[in-house]
């Protein structure tokens, strides 16, 4: 699992899939902060993605570069402490350009239910799977 999180620390842009009613919706998101195995994100409360997450908190993300990919499925939780939200806002060069204050955004973290790490550089390919049994 450490290989996957090391990879994600260097590849912050991820495909981010939500569910709208019974249909998947996918877009590119940026991991705003990573602390150990916790991934943090931010979005506007006015965006479609926020509404989707409030209706169904299950998501899947996928990061890929070269022969390596990491896929994580889990649930988002909107319990990010204020000091982390401020840190995310201040340390992201894009957010202050788009939003007047950190309070204009909602922040969430991703709990990990399943994680798959693939490296196709090897024969056979390297595959590591992690599943949280709660």
MIFI-728449 format. One record per residue: residue number from 1; residue in three letters; x, y, z of N, C-alpha, C in turn. Coordinates in Angstrom, 3 decimals. Example, Ala and Ser with C-alpha at 12.3 -4.5 7.8 and 13.67 -1.06 7.14 Angstrom:
BEGIN
+-----+-----+----------+----------+----------+----------+----------+----------+----------+----------+----------+
!   n ! res !      n.X !      n.Y !      n.Z !     ca.X !     ca.Y !     ca.Z !      c.X !      c.Y !      c.Z !
+-----+-----+----------+----------+----------+----------+----------+----------+----------+----------+----------+
!   1 ! ala !   13.190 !   -5.690 !    7.800 !   12.300 !   -4.500 !    7.800 !   13.200 !   -3.300 !    7.800 !
!   2 ! ser !   12.850 !   -2.250 !    7.080 !   13.670 !   -1.060 !    7.140 !   12.900 !    0.030 !    7.870 !
+-----+-----+----------+----------+----------+----------+----------+----------+----------+----------+----------+
END
This chain:
BEGIN
+-----+-----+----------+----------+----------+----------+----------+----------+----------+----------+----------+
!   n ! res !      n.X !      n.Y !      n.Z !     ca.X !     ca.Y !     ca.Z !      c.X !      c.Y !      c.Z !
+-----+-----+----------+----------+----------+----------+----------+----------+----------+----------+----------+
!   1 ! unk !    0.816 !   -1.196 !    0.000 !    0.000 !    0.000 !    0.000 !    0.858 !    1.257 !    0.000 !
!   2 ! unk !    2.041 !    1.169 !    0.578 !    2.916 !    2.348 !    0.618 !    3.340 !    2.788 !   -0.778 !
!   3 ! unk !    3.548 !    1.829 !   -1.695 !    3.894 !    2.182 !   -3.074 !    2.794 !    3.033 !   -3.690 !
!   4 ! unk !    1.552 !    2.676 !   -3.428 !    0.411 !    3.404 !   -3.983 !    0.375 !    4.841 !   -3.459 !
!   5 ! unk !    0.571 !    5.022 !   -2.165 !    0.504 !    6.369 !   -1.604 !    1.720 !    7.208 !   -1.982 !
!   6 ! unk !    2.856 !    6.572 !   -2.151 !    4.023 !    7.280 !   -2.663 !    3.746 !    7.766 !   -4.088 !
!   7 ! unk !    3.158 !    6.912 !   -4.904 !    2.786 !    7.275 !   -6.272 !    1.803 !    8.445 !   -6.268 !
!   8 ! unk !    0.767 !    8.377 !   -5.424 !   -0.236 !    9.446 !   -5.364 !    0.351 !   10.772 !   -4.889 !
!   9 ! unk !    1.386 !   10.714 !   -4.059 !    2.002 !   11.965 !   -3.591 !    2.677 !   12.710 !   -4.735 !
!  10 ! unk !    3.006 !   11.997 !   -5.809 !    3.660 !   12.603 !   -6.967 !    2.715 !   12.802 !   -8.148 !
!  11 ! unk !    1.529 !   12.204 !   -8.082 !    0.550 !   12.268 !   -9.177 !   -0.801 !   12.652 !   -8.591 !
!  12 ! unk !   -1.006 !   13.938 !   -8.437 !   -2.160 !   14.443 !   -7.698 !   -3.439 !   14.568 !   -8.526 !
!  13 ! unk !   -3.312 !   14.580 !   -9.852 !   -4.502 !   14.668 !  -10.692 !   -5.079 !   13.275 !  -10.886 !
!  14 ! unk !   -6.355 !   13.130 !  -10.544 !   -6.994 !   11.823 !  -10.592 !   -8.332 !   11.923 !  -11.313 !
!  15 ! unk !   -8.721 !   10.831 !  -11.955 !  -10.086 !   10.700 !  -12.436 !  -10.930 !   10.407 !  -11.198 !
!  16 ! unk !  -12.023 !   11.129 !  -11.045 !  -12.837 !   11.083 !   -9.825 !  -14.269 !   10.753 !  -10.240 !
!  17 ! unk !  -14.735 !    9.567 !   -9.883 !  -16.061 !    9.105 !  -10.301 !  -17.049 !    9.148 !   -9.143 !
!  18 ! unk !  -18.199 !    9.744 !   -9.420 !  -19.311 !    9.766 !   -8.478 !  -20.486 !    9.040 !   -9.124 !
!  19 ! unk !  -21.597 !    8.996 !   -8.399 !  -22.820 !    8.399 !   -8.920 !  -23.913 !    9.457 !   -8.878 !
!  20 ! unk !  -24.627 !    9.580 !   -9.995 !  -25.794 !   10.463 !  -10.037 !  -26.993 !    9.596 !  -10.365 !
!  21 ! unk !  -27.868 !    9.404 !   -9.374 !  -28.959 !    8.436 !   -9.438 !  -28.350 !    7.059 !   -9.693 !
!  22 ! unk !  -28.476 !    6.512 !  -10.892 !  -27.898 !    5.200 !  -11.167 !  -26.823 !    5.260 !  -12.250 !
!  23 ! unk !  -26.318 !    6.454 !  -12.548 !  -25.332 !    6.627 !  -13.617 !  -24.006 !    7.144 !  -13.047 !
!  24 ! unk !  -22.898 !    6.607 !  -13.542 !  -21.597 !    7.135 !  -13.103 !  -21.312 !    8.491 !  -13.742 !
!  25 ! unk !  -20.609 !    9.337 !  -13.026 !  -20.135 !   10.633 !  -13.524 !  -18.659 !   10.711 !  -13.180 !
!  26 ! unk !  -17.846 !   11.114 !  -14.149 !  -16.410 !   11.158 !  -13.920 !  -15.878 !   12.518 !  -14.339 !
!  27 ! unk !  -14.888 !   12.986 !  -13.592 !  -14.219 !   14.249 !  -13.900 !  -12.814 !   14.182 !  -13.321 !
!  28 ! unk !  -11.987 !   15.164 !  -13.679 !  -10.636 !   15.223 !  -13.131 !  -10.672 !   16.062 !  -11.859 !
!  29 ! unk !  -10.077 !   15.546 !  -10.819 !   -9.962 !   16.235 !   -9.534 !   -8.493 !   16.267 !   -9.161 !
!  30 ! unk !   -8.160 !   17.115 !   -8.221 !   -6.795 !   17.161 !   -7.707 !   -6.812 !   16.787 !   -6.228 !
!  31 ! unk !   -5.901 !   15.893 !   -5.853 !   -5.718 !   15.611 !   -4.431 !   -5.091 !   16.871 !   -3.834 !
!  32 ! unk !   -5.798 !   17.497 !   -2.919 !   -5.360 !   18.781 !   -2.365 !   -4.336 !   18.621 !   -1.245 !
!  33 ! unk !   -4.430 !   17.507 !   -0.542 !   -3.518 !   17.272 !    0.581 !   -3.507 !   15.771 !    0.849 !
!  34 ! unk !   -2.347 !   15.292 !    1.250 !   -2.212 !   13.883 !    1.603 !   -1.461 !   13.811 !    2.922 !
!  35 ! unk !   -2.081 !   13.175 !    3.890 !   -1.444 !   12.917 !    5.179 !   -1.507 !   11.416 !    5.415 !
!  36 ! unk !   -0.374 !   10.758 !    5.259 !   -0.374 !    9.310 !    5.398 !   -1.297 !    8.676 !    4.371 !
!  37 ! unk !   -2.295 !    7.957 !    4.843 !   -3.248 !    7.299 !    3.958 !   -4.550 !    8.079 !    3.823 !
!  38 ! unk !   -4.538 !    9.344 !    4.218 !   -5.725 !   10.183 !    4.101 !   -5.545 !   11.153 !    2.947 !
!  39 ! unk !   -6.519 !   11.149 !    2.038 !   -6.513 !   12.043 !    0.886 !   -7.617 !   13.080 !    1.070 !
!  40 ! unk !   -7.272 !   14.343 !    0.861 !   -8.215 !   15.446 !    1.033 !   -8.510 !   16.102 !   -0.309 !
!  41 ! unk !   -9.751 !   16.566 !   -0.449 !  -10.217 !   17.220 !   -1.659 !  -11.037 !   18.450 !   -1.281 !
!  42 ! unk !  -11.275 !   19.315 !   -2.271 !  -12.120 !   20.490 !   -2.066 !  -12.946 !   20.724 !   -3.321 !
!  43 ! unk !  -14.134 !   21.281 !   -3.129 !  -14.978 !   21.656 !   -4.261 !  -15.913 !   22.772 !   -3.820 !
!  44 ! unk !  -16.551 !   23.379 !   -4.781 !  -17.539 !   24.409 !   -4.478 !  -18.837 !   23.740 !   -4.036 !
!  45 ! unk !  -19.519 !   24.318 !   -3.052 !  -20.804 !   23.748 !   -2.645 !  -21.884 !   23.921 !   -3.716 !
!  46 ! unk !  -21.592 !   24.722 !   -4.735 !  -22.568 !   24.977 !   -5.808 !  -22.402 !   24.032 !   -6.991 !
!  47 ! unk !  -21.352 !   23.234 !   -6.995 !  -21.098 !   22.343 !   -8.122 !  -21.935 !   21.064 !   -8.033 !
!  48 ! unk !  -22.180 !   20.501 !   -9.198 !  -22.919 !   19.251 !   -9.331 !  -22.273 !   18.125 !   -8.510 !
!  49 ! unk !  -20.950 !   18.085 !   -8.497 !  -20.244 !   17.021 !   -7.790 !  -20.571 !   17.043 !   -6.291 !
!  50 ! unk !  -20.711 !   18.220 !   -5.718 !  -21.043 !   18.309 !   -4.296 !  -22.423 !   17.723 !   -4.036 !
!  51 ! unk !  -23.368 !   18.061 !   -4.884 !  -24.719 !   17.513 !   -4.745 !  -24.688 !   15.983 !   -4.868 !
!  52 ! unk !  -23.928 !   15.476 !   -5.833 !  -23.822 !   14.022 !   -6.019 !  -23.234 !   13.353 !   -4.786 !
!  53 ! unk !  -22.198 !   13.957 !   -4.214 !  -21.558 !   13.377 !   -3.027 !  -22.487 !   13.386 !   -1.818 !
!  54 ! unk !  -23.331 !   14.393 !   -1.721 !  -24.278 !   14.443 !   -0.608 !  -25.362 !   13.368 !   -0.764 !
!  55 ! unk !  -25.713 !   13.055 !   -2.001 !  -26.721 !   12.024 !   -2.271 !  -26.154 !   10.616 !   -2.136 !
!  56 ! unk !  -24.906 !   10.440 !   -2.585 !  -24.257 !    9.130 !   -2.551 !  -22.763 !    9.371 !   -2.354 !
!  57 ! unk !  -22.261 !    9.027 !   -1.204 !  -20.876 !    9.362 !   -0.836 !  -19.842 !    8.357 !   -1.340 !
!  58 ! unk !  -20.272 !    7.360 !   -2.105 !  -19.338 !    6.377 !   -2.659 !  -18.657 !    6.924 !   -3.905 !
!  59 ! unk !  -17.329 !    6.815 !   -3.947 !  -16.560 !    7.306 !   -5.087 !  -15.477 !    6.306 !   -5.452 !
!  60 ! unk !  -14.908 !    6.534 !   -6.621 !  -13.725 !    5.797 !   -7.032 !  -12.804 !    6.797 !   -7.709 !
!  61 ! unk !  -11.496 !    6.694 !   -7.412 !  -10.515 !    7.543 !   -8.078 !   -9.510 !    6.648 !   -8.792 !
!  62 ! unk !   -8.898 !    7.220 !   -9.826 !   -7.895 !    6.506 !  -10.593 !   -6.802 !    7.484 !  -10.997 !
!  63 ! unk !   -5.564 !    7.128 !  -10.673 !   -4.396 !    7.899 !  -11.103 !   -3.540 !    6.979 !  -11.953 !
!  64 ! unk !   -2.962 !    7.539 !  -13.025 !   -2.127 !    6.718 !  -13.895 !   -1.007 !    7.566 !  -14.461 !
!  65 ! unk !    0.167 !    6.958 !  -14.524 !    1.312 !    7.576 !  -15.180 !    2.220 !    6.452 !  -15.648 !
!  66 ! unk !    2.565 !    6.486 !  -16.933 !    3.413 !    5.434 !  -17.474 !    2.763 !    4.083 !  -17.302 !
!  67 ! unk !    3.472 !    3.154 !  -16.719 !    2.971 !    1.789 !  -16.528 !    2.305 !    1.558 !  -15.184 !
!  68 ! unk !    2.171 !    2.611 !  -14.383 !    1.629 !    2.455 !  -13.031 !    0.257 !    3.110 !  -12.931 !
!  69 ! unk !   -0.655 !    2.406 !  -12.270 !   -1.954 !    2.996 !  -11.970 !   -2.361 !    2.611 !  -10.551 !
!  70 ! unk !   -3.134 !    3.512 !   -9.938 !   -3.673 !    3.292 !   -8.597 !   -5.160 !    3.588 !   -8.656 !
!  71 ! unk !   -5.951 !    2.638 !   -8.189 !   -7.398 !    2.826 !   -8.126 !   -7.832 !    2.647 !   -6.681 !
!  72 ! unk !   -8.644 !    3.590 !   -6.211 !   -9.154 !    3.536 !   -4.846 !  -10.660 !    3.723 !   -4.886 !
!  73 ! unk !  -11.368 !    2.859 !   -4.185 !  -12.801 !    3.076 !   -3.986 !  -13.032 !    3.255 !   -2.494 !
!  74 ! unk !  -13.977 !    4.111 !   -2.188 !  -14.270 !    4.386 !   -0.793 !  -15.413 !    5.360 !   -0.653 !
!  75 ! unk !  -15.455 !    5.991 !    0.495 !  -16.540 !    6.899 !    0.820 !  -15.955 !    8.233 !    1.260 !
!  76 ! unk !  -16.589 !    9.315 !    0.813 !  -16.126 !   10.634 !    1.239 !  -16.819 !   11.015 !    2.543 !
!  77 ! unk !  -16.064 !   11.747 !    3.359 !  -16.573 !   12.221 !    4.645 !  -16.263 !   13.713 !    4.745 !
!  78 ! unk !  -17.284 !   14.486 !    5.074 !  -17.161 !   15.945 !    5.160 !  -16.860 !   16.382 !    6.592 !
!  79 ! unk !  -15.783 !   15.906 !    7.170 !  -15.438 !   16.255 !    8.554 !  -14.029 !   16.827 !    8.663 !
!  80 ! unk !  -13.596 !   17.566 !    7.654 !  -12.231 !   18.096 !    7.629 !  -12.118 !   19.243 !    8.632 !
!  81 ! unk !  -11.155 !   19.174 !    9.554 !  -10.969 !   20.249 !   10.531 !  -10.645 !   21.585 !    9.846 !
!  82 ! unk !  -11.047 !   22.656 !   10.493 !  -10.873 !   23.997 !    9.951 !   -9.407 !   24.307 !    9.628 !
!  83 ! unk !   -8.473 !   23.882 !   10.476 !   -7.062 !   24.184 !   10.224 !   -6.560 !   23.483 !    8.960 !
!  84 ! unk !   -7.062 !   22.290 !    8.661 !   -6.664 !   21.593 !    7.428 !   -7.301 !   22.275 !    6.220 !
!  85 ! unk !   -8.562 !   22.688 !    6.340 !   -9.224 !   23.404 !    5.242 !   -8.446 !   24.681 !    4.896 !
!  86 ! unk !   -8.054 !   25.458 !    5.909 !   -7.259 !   26.672 !    5.674 !   -5.936 !   26.341 !    5.005 !
!  87 ! unk !   -5.277 !   25.290 !    5.467 !   -3.999 !   24.863 !    4.906 !   -4.143 !   24.488 !    3.433 !
!  88 ! unk !   -5.191 !   23.757 !    3.101 !   -5.440 !   23.373 !    1.713 !   -5.619 !   24.618 !    0.854 !
!  89 ! unk !   -6.428 !   25.535 !    1.315 !   -6.716 !   26.764 !    0.561 !   -5.455 !   27.602 !    0.354 !
!  90 ! unk !   -4.714 !   27.816 !    1.408 !   -3.523 !   28.677 !    1.355 !   -2.426 !   28.072 !    0.481 !
!  91 ! unk !   -2.274 !   26.763 !    0.522 !   -1.164 !   26.111 !   -0.180 !   -1.490 !   25.646 !   -1.589 !
!  92 ! unk !   -2.661 !   25.968 !   -2.089 !   -3.009 !   25.637 !   -3.466 !   -3.060 !   26.932 !   -4.271 !
!  93 ! unk !   -2.194 !   27.108 !   -5.258 !   -2.129 !   28.385 !   -5.969 !   -3.394 !   28.724 !   -6.764 !
!  94 ! unk !   -4.201 !   27.745 !   -7.104 !   -5.394 !   28.009 !   -7.906 !   -6.579 !   28.476 !   -7.056 !
!  95 ! unk !   -6.767 !   27.872 !   -5.889 !   -7.962 !   28.155 !   -5.094 !   -8.128 !   29.631 !   -4.740 !
!  96 ! unk !   -7.091 !   30.340 !   -4.250 !   -7.282 !   31.758 !   -3.928 !   -7.607 !   32.627 !   -5.153 !
!  97 ! unk !   -7.241 !   32.159 !   -6.338 !   -7.596 !   32.904 !   -7.548 !   -9.075 !   32.739 !   -7.893 !
!  98 ! unk !   -9.658 !   31.608 !   -7.524 !  -11.037 !   31.311 !   -7.895 !  -12.052 !   31.624 !   -6.797 !
!  99 ! unk !  -11.604 !   31.577 !   -5.543 !  -12.511 !   31.764 !   -4.413 !  -11.932 !   32.794 !   -3.461 !
! 100 ! unk !  -12.796 !   33.684 !   -2.942 !  -12.331 !   34.795 !   -2.096 !  -11.805 !   34.340 !   -0.744 !
! 101 ! unk !  -12.371 !   33.275 !   -0.207 !  -11.973 !   32.794 !    1.106 !  -12.078 !   31.268 !    1.150 !
! 102 ! unk !  -11.364 !   30.667 !    2.051 !  -11.405 !   29.209 !    2.169 !  -12.800 !   28.722 !    2.530 !
! 103 ! unk !  -13.608 !   29.572 !    3.126 !  -14.960 !   29.188 !    3.530 !  -15.934 !   29.109 !    2.360 !
! 104 ! unk !  -15.484 !   29.527 !    1.171 !  -16.322 !   29.411 !   -0.026 !  -16.327 !   27.993 !   -0.586 !
! 105 ! unk !  -15.530 !   27.118 !    0.000 !  -15.391 !   25.741 !   -0.474 !  -15.858 !   24.752 !    0.586 !
! 106 ! unk !  -16.142 !   23.533 !    0.139 !  -16.372 !   22.427 !    1.068 !  -15.193 !   21.474 !    0.911 !
! 107 ! unk !  -14.777 !   20.895 !    2.006 !  -13.602 !   20.025 !    2.044 !  -14.041 !   18.648 !    2.511 !
! 108 ! unk !  -13.426 !   17.638 !    1.942 !  -13.764 !   16.271 !    2.340 !  -12.541 !   15.393 !    2.209 !
! 109 ! unk !  -12.632 !   14.253 !    2.882 !  -11.549 !   13.267 !    2.812 !  -12.132 !   11.964 !    2.297 !
! 110 ! unk !  -11.253 !   11.109 !    1.790 !  -11.669 !    9.836 !    1.229 !  -11.248 !    8.713 !    2.157 !
! 111 ! unk !  -12.227 !    7.936 !    2.611 !  -11.912 !    6.713 !    3.353 !  -11.669 !    5.612 !    2.322 !
! 112 ! unk !  -10.778 !    4.724 !    2.616 !  -10.387 !    3.706 !    1.645 !  -11.031 !    2.372 !    1.981 !
! 113 ! unk !  -11.855 !    1.898 !    1.050 !  -12.421 !    0.554 !    1.173 !  -11.564 !   -0.447 !    0.405 !
! 114 ! unk !  -11.194 !   -0.078 !   -0.825 !  -10.363 !   -0.948 !   -1.664 !   -9.322 !   -0.108 !   -2.384 !
! 115 ! unk !   -8.141 !   -0.680 !   -2.527 !   -7.052 !   -0.019 !   -3.236 !   -6.361 !   -1.066 !   -4.103 !
! 116 ! unk !   -6.146 !   -0.712 !   -5.372 !   -5.415 !   -1.577 !   -6.295 !   -4.232 !   -0.803 !   -6.859 !
! 117 ! unk !   -3.068 !   -1.426 !   -6.810 !   -1.834 !   -0.863 !   -7.363 !   -1.375 !   -1.785 !   -8.479 !
! 118 ! unk !   -1.225 !   -1.235 !   -9.675 !   -0.774 !   -2.010 !  -10.836 !    0.525 !   -1.415 !  -11.358 !
! 119 ! unk !    1.477 !   -2.262 !  -11.676 !    2.692 !   -1.833 !  -12.358 !    2.938 !   -2.802 !  -13.510 !
! 120 ! unk !    2.701 !   -2.312 !  -14.721 !    2.827 !   -3.150 !  -15.914 !    4.257 !   -3.222 !  -16.435 !
! 121 ! unk !    5.216 !   -2.680 !  -15.705 !    6.630 !   -2.730 !  -16.110 !    7.203 !   -4.131 !  -15.998 !
! 122 ! unk !    6.574 !   -4.962 !  -15.182 !    7.098 !   -6.295 !  -14.893 !    6.333 !   -7.370 !  -15.657 !
! 123 ! unk !    6.969 !   -8.521 !  -15.830 !    6.311 !   -9.691 !  -16.396 !    6.448 !  -10.833 !  -15.396 !
! 124 ! unk !    5.373 !  -11.296 !  -14.809 !    4.020 !  -10.771 !  -14.966 !    3.885 !   -9.412 !  -14.274 !
! 125 ! unk !    2.831 !   -8.643 !  -14.616 !    2.638 !   -7.336 !  -13.977 !    2.510 !   -7.461 !  -12.457 !
! 126 ! unk !    2.972 !   -6.440 !  -11.768 !    2.848 !   -6.387 !  -10.309 !    1.452 !   -5.877 !   -9.969 !
! 127 ! unk !    0.751 !   -6.611 !   -9.135 !   -0.579 !   -6.212 !   -8.689 !   -0.647 !   -6.384 !   -7.184 !
! 128 ! unk !   -1.001 !   -5.308 !   -6.500 !   -1.199 !   -5.363 !   -5.049 !   -2.605 !   -4.880 !   -4.751 !
! 129 ! unk !   -3.299 !   -5.589 !   -3.888 !   -4.674 !   -5.269 !   -3.542 !   -4.779 !   -5.115 !   -2.028 !
! 130 ! unk !   -5.490 !   -4.072 !   -1.615 !   -5.750 !   -3.842 !   -0.196 !   -7.258 !   -3.676 !   -0.041 !
! 131 ! unk !   -7.794 !   -4.299 !    0.972 !   -9.214 !   -4.147 !    1.258 !   -9.397 !   -3.889 !    2.746 !
! 132 ! unk !  -10.109 !   -2.819 !    3.068 !  -10.380 !   -2.473 !    4.450 !  -11.593 !   -3.267 !    4.906 !
! 133 ! unk !  -11.418 !   -4.080 !    5.908 !  -12.528 !   -4.886 !    6.407 !  -13.254 !   -4.209 !    7.572 !
! 134 ! unk !  -12.933 !   -2.944 !    7.804 !  -13.528 !   -2.100 !    8.863 !  -13.378 !   -2.822 !   10.137 !
+-----+-----+----------+----------+----------+----------+----------+----------+----------+----------+----------+
END
